[in-house]
Amino acid sequence: MNVIHISAECYPIAKVGGLADVVGSLPKYQENAGVKASVLMPFYNNRFTQKNEFKTIATAEVSLGEKTYAYQVLALKKNSLAVEVIFIDIPELLFKEYVYSEDDTERFTAFQIAALDWILSLKDKPSIIHCHDHHTGLIPFMLQECYKYKALNQIPTVLSIHNAQYQGWFSHEFIHYLPAFDISRNGLLDWNGAINPLAAGIKCAWRVTTVSESYMKELQKDANGLELLLSHEKDKCVGILNGIDTSVWNPETDDMLTKNYTSNNVQTGKTANKKWLCKEFGFSLSKPLFSFIGRLVYEKSADLLPEVIDSILTEKNCSILILGSGNKVLEQQLEALKSKHKSNYNKCIGYNEELSHRIYAGSDFLLMPSRIEPCGLNQLYAMQYGTIPIVHSTGGLKDTVTDVKHGGFGFRFDHVSVENCLKTIQRAITYYEEVPNLKNIRKTMMHIDHSWDASAKKYNDLYKSLKTN
Ligand SMILES: Nc1ncnc2c1ncn2[C@@H]1O[C@H](COP(=O)(O)OP(=O)(O)O[C@H]2O[C@H](CO)[C@@H](O)[C@H](O)[C@H]2O)[C@@H](O)[C@H]1O
């Protein structure tokens, strides 16, 4: 059995967020569990593509309405990645520095058509096509409905929803971008009067997965307009919790850290990493350090951060560090707070992979007040590095973090508000001050197996249940 994952992001090639981490790691673990896995993604103009050499394995053209774009299918000359990755290079559309841009309808529609044209040309076809998020949501529809893909329509499709907030909507006036199909079937593309690639994927994929069980249930009540569809299709939906790549996220071997450590020397290891952060960002080593890493958007409750930071630092004895980018007004507010809280607040506005590893290792607590968190990887990385997560009880956060008051290893609160964030941070500060040694809770967290082993097997079993021949 062989699966091809089709995705806009894949770590370490192109990463905006957690989607890249999943597509960069799940296939490796699937291979270990006996299913051959590869990745098909766009060819961007970024550090990875500049630093590596590629060979052309096919050339062709893709049409979007009246326009035609030449493209190549590329593979790495020397593959140092754990799985095979194939690239669709449409220079006029996809070859940009950043993964996403304003013309994503054209970019990702062309990418999906080129991807299927290439699969159609293969002698050995994949046994499963696994799509990720709305950027690849048209694929299950096209396989099922477009005349030219008839030869592929017995290949089972799986669509994973990493984030249902983004759906890739575009107007019906662009329906001619898609290869020919029976137009009376265009209702499959529609949701609320627009072409909705995520909705089309949910309707047409053989199975739909969400990245945690709780998120699957939540989507039936709150899915940015798709609630009805998701409750209607619930029998083909399954929640499979994300894992983490322990060859990348491992404090014992992570070469981005100041000092490597295991659960046996977690205290000294974390202190050495905290010292580096405190020196770099001007904090006192003796105060508990709370960090936030992520996209500065509403789903992550990033809009609450300025008020939370200002209140907590006016009253309490702790330090706060923010790493993220997103909403520009919020970025400015977070910048401005620095002049008021010089010695115990700092921020890095931008994207910095290495710093994120150092923050997971050197912080005492990681803040994740997300309003919506389909799975969340940050809390898993934090726990892997012995850092205590503070989370809103939602989605995957609810499925992976148990509160200390129930014998667990984190702090949870139920409703998102500045007040509840503050109360929970206060609870964590008291815990930090009163529990003489956080070693035990850190050790407990570090011993939990968050690797992909169990979940990769669940995906493989799901594929096997869909096999048609
Ligand atoms: N400024 C920055 N600098 C460096 N690194 C940064 C960064 N901002 C974010 N990151 C990194 O990006 C990743 C974020 O992953 P998450 O899964 O927590 O959220 P995201 O919303 O992107 O993913 C969506 O998809 C994933 C995967 O399914 C789900 O877990 C999640 O709930 C869903 O919202 C982590 O690796 C984090 O360290």
Ligand as a Chemical Component Dictionary entry (heavy atoms), coordinates in Angstrom:
data_LIG
# 
_chem_comp.id                   LIG 
_chem_comp.type                 NON-POLYMER 
_chem_comp.pdbx_formal_charge   0 
_chem_comp.three_letter_code    LIG 
# 
loop_
_chem_comp_atom.comp_id 
_chem_comp_atom.atom_id 
_chem_comp_atom.alt_atom_id 
_chem_comp_atom.type_symbol 
_chem_comp_atom.charge 
_chem_comp_atom.model_Cartn_x 
_chem_comp_atom.model_Cartn_y 
_chem_comp_atom.model_Cartn_z 
_chem_comp_atom.pdbx_ordinal 
LIG N1  N1  N 0 6.589  32.886 15.087 1  
LIG C1  C1  C 0 6.940  31.602 15.083 2  
LIG N2  N2  N 0 8.249  31.258 15.028 3  
LIG C2  C2  C 0 8.597  29.942 15.030 4  
LIG N3  N3  N 0 7.736  28.920 15.066 5  
LIG C3  C3  C 0 6.441  29.242 15.099 6  
LIG C4  C4  C 0 5.966  30.575 15.110 7  
LIG N4  N4  N 0 4.613  30.566 15.146 8  
LIG C5  C5  C 0 4.240  29.267 15.158 9  
LIG N5  N5  N 0 5.339  28.472 15.130 10 
LIG C6  C6  C 0 5.368  27.014 15.067 11 
LIG O1  O1  O 0 4.279  26.609 14.217 12 
LIG C7  C7  C 0 3.690  25.429 14.758 13 
LIG C8  C8  C 0 2.291  25.786 15.235 14 
LIG O2  O2  O 0 1.602  24.669 15.303 15 
LIG P1  P1  P 0 0.121  24.514 15.938 16 
LIG O3  O3  O 0 -0.275 23.110 15.659 17 
LIG O4  O4  O 0 0.158  24.833 17.378 18 
LIG O5  O5  O 0 -0.777 25.610 15.234 19 
LIG P2  P2  P 0 -1.351 25.976 13.756 20 
LIG O6  O6  O 0 -2.499 26.848 14.054 21 
LIG O7  O7  O 0 -0.284 26.514 12.903 22 
LIG O8  O8  O 0 -1.799 24.598 13.125 23 
LIG C9  C9  C 0 -3.066 24.034 12.732 24 
LIG O9  O9  O 0 -2.736 22.685 12.305 25 
LIG C10 C10 C 0 -2.087 21.945 13.319 26 
LIG C11 C11 C 0 -1.660 20.625 12.703 27 
LIG O10 O10 O 0 -2.719 19.764 12.529 28 
LIG C12 C12 C 0 -2.968 21.776 14.544 29 
LIG O11 O11 O 0 -2.206 21.142 15.567 30 
LIG C13 C13 C 0 -3.441 23.146 15.043 31 
LIG O12 O12 O 0 -4.341 22.999 16.119 32 
LIG C14 C14 C 0 -4.070 23.911 13.880 33 
LIG O13 O13 O 0 -4.510 25.185 14.294 34 
LIG C15 C15 C 0 4.597  24.963 15.864 35 
LIG O14 O14 O 0 5.621  24.177 15.329 36 
LIG C16 C16 C 0 5.170  26.293 16.385 37 
LIG O15 O15 O 0 6.383  26.121 17.083 38 
# 
loop_
_chem_comp_bond.comp_id 
_chem_comp_bond.atom_id_1 
_chem_comp_bond.atom_id_2 
_chem_comp_bond.value_order 
_chem_comp_bond.pdbx_ordinal 
LIG N1  C1  SING 1  
LIG C1  N2  SING 2  
LIG C1  C4  DOUB 3  
LIG N2  C2  DOUB 4  
LIG C2  N3  SING 5  
LIG N3  C3  DOUB 6  
LIG C3  C4  SING 7  
LIG C3  N5  SING 8  
LIG C4  N4  SING 9  
LIG N4  C5  DOUB 10 
LIG C5  N5  SING 11 
LIG N5  C6  SING 12 
LIG C6  O1  SING 13 
LIG C6  C16 SING 14 
LIG O1  C7  SING 15 
LIG C7  C8  SING 16 
LIG C7  C15 SING 17 
LIG C8  O2  SING 18 
LIG O2  P1  SING 19 
LIG P1  O3  DOUB 20 
LIG P1  O4  SING 21 
LIG P1  O5  SING 22 
LIG O5  P2  SING 23 
LIG P2  O6  DOUB 24 
LIG P2  O7  SING 25 
LIG P2  O8  SING 26 
LIG O8  C9  SING 27 
LIG C9  O9  SING 28 
LIG C9  C14 SING 29 
LIG O9  C10 SING 30 
LIG C10 C11 SING 31 
LIG C10 C12 SING 32 
LIG C11 O10 SING 33 
LIG C12 O11 SING 34 
LIG C12 C13 SING 35 
LIG C13 O12 SING 36 
LIG C13 C14 SING 37 
LIG C14 O13 SING 38 
LIG C15 O14 SING 39 
LIG C15 C16 SING 40 
LIG C16 O15 SING 41 
# 
